[in-house]
Amino acid sequence: MTEQNQKQLGKTLWAIADQLRGAMNADDFRDYMLAFLFLRYLSDNYEAAAKRELGPDYPALPADDGRVPLAVWYAANRADAADFEAQMRRKVHYVIKPEHLWASIASLARQQSDELLETLREGFKYIENESFQSTFGGLFSEINLGSEKLGRTHADKNKKLCDIIKKIAEGLAEFSDVEDNLGNAYEYLIGQFAAGSGKKAGEFYTPQRISDILSAIVTLDSQAPETGPVTHLGSVFDFACGSGSLLLNVRKKVRQNGGTISRVVGQEKNITTYNLARMNMLLHGVKDTEFEIYHGDTLTNDWDHLRETNPAKMPKFDAVVANPPFSYRWDPGEAMGEDVRFKNHGLAPKSAADFAFLLHGFHYLKDQGVMAIILPHGVLFRGGAEERIRTKLLKDGHIDTVIGLPANLFYSTGIPVCILVLKKCKKPDDVLFINAAEHFEKGKRQNFLTDEHIEKIISTYQYRREEDRYAKRVSMEKIAEEGYNLNISRYISTAVPEKEIDLEATHHDLVNIEKSIQAARARHNAFLRELGLPLLPGD
């Protein structure tokens, strides 16, 4: 499928969503729409694997036959079903019963069957608890099939679901090779729903272009970026992963570079978004054994896996990426000051947990790893506790690069943000500042970064290149003189110097202009004399 067709697929699905949701809140409808896309992906993938597994025994049905091939095979081979499912668990890591496949569900929708709603309930429950080697409990917990928003009566709800599924099936039928691009369609729809969600979008979505910057940074060699991308990334961690798009972008970048990545790990507090992230991983072909998304509070660190006190068992990651909530209010309590994540730096103020998020991620970074985090500009210069944390990080040589981005890049806020790149072991004894705040294209609702803007940021970071009014390497001595303030304008001037004036040349020009004026006045007065009219003064 071409890139143009991929975009058209996304637009078609968005048009269906816009048409069908009616009075339903966009965020509510999003959950239904994305769940059905997820089911379609799992089904397509499963049926393709089943066809390979069964070979000539896989039923070949005419195009106008309304039956589902796998359902036909099950009916004729019940004694062999258990062995087949065991083999499928080994091959594709999950099982879907024939009656729960998308083709079966879509068929019920076309028939306006009153069994659709109950079949969906059973199918979702089976996928959550029995389909995968790892259980995905609560995966569909936010998809309320009994919601009054679908209708007042059971029949009304069933009919609404039939209409939605029928329309989605018709929309997908317009495109070939749809199964390979449902992940892209899913991402497109998340972006579209985010655009319409205003401030709430920040809870689950990092704009693609900013995600591209972070992904490119952490997939370069951490200690020698100039040598290029890494060929293997053992693990990547996003402790505020939202819908998982940033983690998936890092994985995609590694694979584009011809490399491999072993494990993707995320944490997300919002239950709806946590489920979106798990679906998103599977939709992009990440096996359930290759990722882990945990539902919990990052700041209180309620994930037992991360609370391991044995240094030999404590998880550490090759790369950490994050776009945490900006200036989030928190209440750490006195005991938190002894938390291993914070005790060497101090606690972030209650009014802004930005540095608490940063220190959490930094604690789990490997010594040779790299971390890239998006934060509001205030972390660069605010005083008090934040100044003490910033100073400690700088004195210990952990802040590698400060990148200032343009304002109004996010759906959730118009404020300018920065990217901090941190390393536990960095070679340069200076800090690289990149001022990209004035390099963007203006859009209708948001500003955006072009490929050229992103390439400039990445290459400047990679080669630690200095450029007048754009990038500068600043010594620790200079930063100390500035009171460990990282406000970019202190180190990079964006003022356009005034053009020098050549007084002699300017004087010569003025003399010539004066002569021209006098000549023109003389000619004009000559005409006035002939006409007997008053002359212009100064002749």
DAJO-V258696 format. One record per residue. N is the residue number from 1. RES is the residue in one small letter. SS is DSSP state (A for helix, B for strand, O for the rest). NEAR is the number of other C-alpha atoms within 12 Angstrom. Layout:
<<N;RES;SS;NEAR> <N;RES;SS;NEAR>>
This chain:
<<1;m;O;18> <2;t;O;15> <3;e;A;12> <4;q;A;13> <5;n;A;21> <6;q;A;29> <7;k;A;25> <8;q;A;25> <9;l;A;37> <10;g;A;35> <11;k;A;26> <12;t;A;26> <13;l;A;41> <14;w;A;34> <15;a;A;20> <16;i;A;27> <17;a;A;36> <18;d;A;26> <19;q;A;18> <20;l;A;27> <21;r;O;27> <22;g;O;17> <23;a;O;16> <24;m;O;21> <25;n;O;19> <26;a;A;30> <27;d;A;33> <28;d;A;26> <29;f;A;34> <30;r;A;38> <31;d;A;36> <32;y;A;37> <33;m;A;39> <34;l;A;46> <35;a;A;42> <36;f;A;40> <37;l;A;44> <38;f;A;40> <39;l;A;41> <40;r;A;38> <41;y;A;36> <42;l;A;42> <43;s;A;37> <44;d;A;31> <45;n;A;33> <46;y;A;34> <47;e;A;35> <48;a;A;22> <49;a;A;27> <50;a;A;35> <51;k;A;21> <52;r;A;19> <53;e;A;23> <54;l;A;25> <55;g;A;14> <56;p;A;11> <57;d;A;19> <58;y;O;24> <59;p;O;24> <60;a;O;19> <61;l;O;16> <62;p;O;10> <63;a;O;9> <64;d;O;8> <65;d;O;13> <66;g;O;18> <67;r;O;25> <68;v;O;32> <69;p;A;28> <70;l;A;39> <71;a;A;28> <72;v;A;23> <73;w;A;28> <74;y;A;27> <75;a;A;18> <76;a;A;15> <77;n;O;18> <78;r;A;15> <79;a;A;12> <80;d;A;15> <81;a;A;24> <82;a;A;15> <83;d;A;17> <84;f;A;30> <85;e;A;31> <86;a;A;21> <87;q;A;21> <88;m;A;29> <89;r;A;26> <90;r;A;19> <91;k;A;21> <92;v;A;32> <93;h;O;29> <94;y;B;35> <95;v;O;38> <96;i;O;43> <97;k;O;38> <98;p;A;29> <99;e;A;32> <100;h;A;38> <101;l;O;38> <102;w;A;40> <103;a;A;37> <104;s;A;36> <105;i;A;42> <106;a;A;39> <107;s;A;29> <108;l;A;33> <109;a;A;30> <110;r;A;27> <111;q;O;19> <112;q;O;24> <113;s;O;27> <114;d;O;23> <115;e;O;27> <116;l;A;36> <117;l;A;34> <118;e;A;24> <119;t;A;29> <120;l;A;37> <121;r;A;24> <122;e;A;24> <123;g;A;32> <124;f;A;37> <125;k;A;26> <126;y;A;28> <127;i;A;34> <128;e;A;27> <129;n;A;21> <130;e;A;23> <131;s;A;33> <132;f;B;29> <133;q;O;23> <134;s;O;22> <135;t;O;20> <136;f;O;30> <137;g;O;24> <138;g;O;23> <139;l;O;37> <140;f;O;36> <141;s;O;24> <142;e;O;27> <143;i;O;30> <144;n;O;26> <145;l;O;36> <146;g;O;23> <147;s;O;22> <148;e;O;18> <149;k;O;25> <150;l;O;31> <151;g;O;21> <152;r;O;15> <153;t;O;16> <154;h;A;21> <155;a;A;22> <156;d;A;23> <157;k;A;27> <158;n;A;34> <159;k;A;27> <160;k;A;35> <161;l;A;43> <162;c;A;34> <163;d;A;32> <164;i;A;38> <165;i;A;41> <166;k;A;31> <167;k;A;30> <168;i;A;40> <169;a;A;31> <170;e;A;21> <171;g;A;24> <172;l;A;34> <173;a;A;19> <174;e;O;18> <175;f;O;26> <176;s;O;17> <177;d;O;18> <178;v;A;30> <179;e;A;32> <180;d;A;24> <181;n;O;33> <182;l;A;41> <183;g;A;37> <184;n;A;39> <185;a;A;37> <186;y;A;44> <187;e;A;42> <188;y;A;30> <189;l;A;41> <190;i;A;45> <191;g;A;31> <192;q;A;29> <193;f;A;36> <194;a;A;30> <195;a;A;28> <196;g;O;23> <197;s;O;24> <198;g;A;23> <199;k;A;19> <200;k;A;23> <201;a;A;27> <202;g;A;34> <203;e;A;37> <204;f;O;43> <205;y;O;44> <206;t;O;43> <207;p;O;38> <208;q;A;32> <209;r;A;30> <210;i;A;44> <211;s;A;36> <212;d;A;33> <213;i;A;44> <214;l;A;45> <215;s;A;44> <216;a;A;42> <217;i;A;48> <218;v;A;49> <219;t;O;48> <220;l;B;36> <221;d;O;29> <222;s;O;38> <223;q;O;29> <224;a;O;25> <225;p;A;28> <226;e;A;20> <227;t;A;15> <228;g;O;24> <229;p;B;29> <230;v;O;34> <231;t;O;21> <232;h;B;27> <233;l;B;36> <234;g;B;29> <235;s;B;34> <236;v;B;48> <237;f;B;50> <238;d;B;50> <239;f;O;51> <240;a;O;46> <241;c;O;50> <242;g;O;45> <243;s;O;46> <244;g;O;51> <245;s;A;46> <246;l;A;46> <247;l;A;49> <248;l;A;44> <249;n;A;39> <250;v;A;47> <251;r;A;44> <252;k;A;28> <253;k;A;30> <254;v;A;35> <255;r;A;22> <256;q;A;19> <257;n;O;21> <258;g;O;17> <259;g;O;21> <260;t;B;24> <261;i;B;33> <262;s;B;26> <263;r;B;32> <264;v;B;43> <265;v;B;44> <266;g;B;45> <267;q;B;44> <268;e;B;38> <269;k;O;30> <270;n;O;26> <271;i;A;29> <272;t;A;30> <273;t;A;40> <274;y;A;39> <275;n;A;38> <276;l;A;44> <277;a;A;50> <278;r;A;46> <279;m;A;45> <280;n;A;44> <281;m;A;42> <282;l;A;40> <283;l;A;37> <284;h;O;33> <285;g;O;29> <286;v;O;30> <287;k;O;27> <288;d;O;28> <289;t;O;24> <290;e;O;26> <291;f;B;33> <292;e;B;36> <293;i;B;43> <294;y;B;35> <295;h;B;32> <296;g;O;25> <297;d;O;25> <298;t;O;34> <299;l;O;37> <300;t;O;27> <301;n;O;32> <302;d;O;18> <303;w;O;22> <304;d;A;17> <305;h;A;21> <306;l;A;33> <307;r;A;22> <308;e;O;17> <309;t;O;14> <310;n;O;10> <311;p;O;14> <312;a;O;8> <313;k;O;13> <314;m;O;18> <315;p;O;26> <316;k;O;31> <317;f;B;35> <318;d;B;40> <319;a;B;51> <320;v;B;51> <321;v;B;56> <322;a;B;49> <323;n;O;46> <324;p;O;41> <325;p;O;40> <326;f;O;35> <327;s;O;29> <328;y;O;23> <329;r;O;18> <330;w;O;24> <331;d;O;19> <332;p;O;25> <333;g;O;15> <334;e;A;14> <335;a;A;14> <336;m;A;22> <337;g;A;20> <338;e;A;15> <339;d;O;24> <340;v;O;26> <341;r;O;30> <342;f;O;33> <343;k;O;20> <344;n;O;20> <345;h;O;31> <346;g;O;31> <347;l;O;38> <348;a;O;39> <349;p;O;28> <350;k;O;21> <351;s;O;21> <352;a;O;29> <353;a;O;34> <354;d;A;41> <355;f;A;47> <356;a;A;45> <357;f;A;41> <358;l;A;49> <359;l;A;41> <360;h;A;40> <361;g;A;45> <362;f;A;41> <363;h;A;39> <364;y;O;39> <365;l;B;36> <366;k;B;28> <367;d;B;22> <368;q;B;27> <369;g;B;39> <370;v;B;47> <371;m;B;50> <372;a;B;49> <373;i;B;49> <374;i;B;44> <375;l;B;36> <376;p;B;37> <377;h;A;32> <378;g;A;30> <379;v;A;41> <380;l;A;39> <381;f;O;26> <382;r;O;27> <383;g;O;21> <384;g;O;20> <385;a;A;25> <386;e;A;33> <387;e;A;29> <388;r;A;27> <389;i;A;35> <390;r;A;40> <391;t;A;33> <392;k;A;24> <393;l;A;33> <394;l;A;37> <395;k;A;25> <396;d;O;21> <397;g;O;25> <398;h;O;37> <399;i;B;42> <400;d;B;41> <401;t;B;43> <402;v;B;46> <403;i;B;47> <404;g;B;39> <405;l;O;38> <406;p;O;32> <407;a;O;29> <408;n;O;27> <409;l;O;37> <410;f;O;41> <411;y;O;31> <412;s;O;29> <413;t;O;29> <414;g;O;21> <415;i;O;23> <416;p;O;28> <417;v;B;37> <418;c;B;38> <419;i;B;45> <420;l;B;46> <421;v;B;45> <422;l;B;45> <423;k;O;43> <424;k;O;32> <425;c;O;24> <426;k;O;28> <427;k;O;19> <428;p;O;25> <429;d;O;23> <430;d;B;26> <431;v;B;41> <432;l;B;39> <433;f;B;43> <434;i;B;47> <435;n;B;40> <436;a;O;39> <437;a;O;35> <438;e;O;22> <439;h;O;27> <440;f;O;27> <441;e;B;22> <442;k;O;16> <443;g;O;14> <444;k;O;11> <445;r;O;18> <446;q;O;24> <447;n;O;27> <448;f;B;29> <449;l;O;32> <450;t;O;21> <451;d;A;19> <452;e;A;17> <453;h;A;27> <454;i;A;32> <455;e;A;23> <456;k;A;28> <457;i;A;41> <458;i;A;35> <459;s;A;26> <460;t;A;30> <461;y;A;43> <462;q;A;31> <463;y;A;27> <464;r;O;29> <465;r;O;24> <466;e;O;24> <467;e;B;23> <468;d;O;18> <469;r;O;23> <470;y;O;33> <471;a;B;34> <472;k;B;31> <473;r;B;32> <474;v;B;33> <475;s;B;23> <476;m;A;27> <477;e;A;16> <478;k;A;19> <479;i;A;30> <480;a;A;19> <481;e;A;15> <482;e;O;21> <483;g;O;23> <484;y;O;33> <485;n;O;32> <486;l;O;43> <487;n;O;30> <488;i;A;39> <489;s;A;26> <490;r;A;23> <491;y;O;29> <492;i;O;28> <493;s;O;19> <494;t;O;21> <495;a;O;12> <496;v;O;9> <497;p;O;9> <498;e;O;6> <499;k;O;6> <500;e;O;8> <501;i;O;9> <502;d;O;10> <503;l;A;10> <504;e;A;10> <505;a;A;12> <506;t;A;13> <507;h;A;13> <508;h;A;13> <509;d;A;14> <510;l;A;14> <511;v;A;14> <512;n;A;14> <513;i;A;14> <514;e;A;15> <515;k;A;15> <516;s;A;14> <517;i;A;17> <518;q;A;18> <519;a;A;16> <520;a;A;17> <521;r;A;19> <522;a;A;19> <523;r;A;17> <524;h;A;21> <525;n;A;21> <526;a;A;18> <527;f;A;16> <528;l;A;16> <529;r;A;14> <530;e;A;12> <531;l;A;11> <532;g;O;10> <533;l;O;12> <534;p;O;14> <535;l;O;18> <536;l;O;18> <537;p;O;11> <538;g;O;13> <539;d;O;16>>
